[in-house]
Amino acid sequence: MEKTSPSQSYKDLHDEFLSICKLAEDGGMHAIWTGEHHCMDFTIAPNPFITIVDLANKLKNIRLGTGTVIAPFWHPIKLAGESAMTDIITSGRLEMGIARGAYSFEYERLMPEMDAWEAGQRLREIIPAVRQLWKGDYTHKGEFYSFPKSTSTPKPFQVDGPPIWIAARDPNSHEFAIQNHCNVQVTPLWQGYKEVQNLINKFDKAKKKYDSESQSKIMLLQHTFVSDDNNVLDSAAKKFSEFYAHFGAWFQNTRPINQASIKKLSQKELASLEMYTPEIMRENLLMGTTDQVIERLKKYEQLGYNEFSYWIDSGMDYDMKMASLEHFIKKVIPAIQS
């Protein structure tokens, strides 16, 4: 959920979110991913497990993933137990994505004085600990966490626990994922096809280095919009441009924030951010006509990606999001499946 105007109510945003998820399931999509963020109207998602449990009682078959849990904000015992309980409630539909986190804004509030390096080290300590807690009778003495013999209660529904996906960018993260039998989530953000190639090359090199027979999967997450109306595509590109400009502002953590909303960038400020122009969005993101989107997706498949995730947060209004997703389901997915 993204609150782009003070006039929007959280209840209305949640209702829209549920409608989008219902369309995804009815359209035969494989999974829904929902993340974790705090004190930010830019991304309203304080606990993905609560969201997933709610979805599990409204949707019947689609898998449900944390995209992603922010590792350093969790104790391994708490993460093991809550994820296992969620796996039981969803009857084994849980996929668990984990990341170190992206925003220093959140670090300052939940883990003061922690930097991105420490966040990454905490992630590397937490993942093996969670798996051992699911097995039970596990004692841990690490750099950041220590506890006597403990067992996750409950234990997960899925044998060996839910699949774990690590949000990865640098080669070390890909290597850690392969060494620990985890899947990988990557996003090129606003960057283009070369970055899509670069990210899977890191994954392939990690497999070659540590386990050429690894069954780990790689998923590509990318902003997506499809329409056969050029005017609509131009409008969508402008919205993506604004989204990434504000994403960058949250990341830099220097602008004023009031009532969980960051001060909007002026048109002059937006125009000065050359890396986020609408033209670059049209070129780099998965957006275009039906045929253009199908062609690009087939290229991603040929590169070796196992899954593609349609990133729908965009600053667009609900009707634009729904129209694109419905078009994608009706026109793009059948072409890929065939």
Number of C-alpha atoms within 10 A of each C-alpha: 22 20 18 15 9 9 7 11 11 14 9 11 16 15 13 18 14 18 13 19 20 17 15 20 17 14 15 12 16 14 17 22 21 19 23 22 20 18 16 20 19 22 16 20 19 15 17 23 25 13 19 26 18 14 19 21 10 12 18 13 16 21 21 27 25 25 21 24 26 20 24 25 18 14 15 27 19 13 21 26 20 19 25 25 22 24 27 18 18 23 15 19 23 33 22 23 25 26 23 24 21 14 18 19 17 19 19 12 11 13 13 11 10 13 14 15 10 14 20 17 15 22 23 19 18 24 20 12 23 24 18 20 23 24 17 15 12 17 15 16 10 12 9 12 14 11 12 10 11 16 19 25 16 16 22 25 19 15 11 12 21 21 17 23 26 27 24 24 18 11 15 13 19 27 23 17 25 26 16 13 17 22 23 25 26 22 19 20 14 20 17 16 16 10 15 21 15 13 22 22 15 19 29 18 15 22 20 14 12 13 16 12 8 15 12 20 18 25 19 21 19 22 20 22 29 26 22 14 10 11 10 15 20 16 14 28 26 18 18 27 27 24 18 21 22 19 15 14 17 23 15 12 15 10 13 12 14 9 9 14 17 19 13 16 14 9 9 8 10 17 16 11 14 12 15 22 20 21 14 17 24 21 15 20 22 23 23 24 17 17 15 15 20 22 14 16 18 13 13 19 14 10 13 16 19 13 15 17 19 17 15 18 16 21 21 19 14 13 10 15 20 17 13 21 23 17 16 21 17 12 15 21 16 11 14 12 6 5
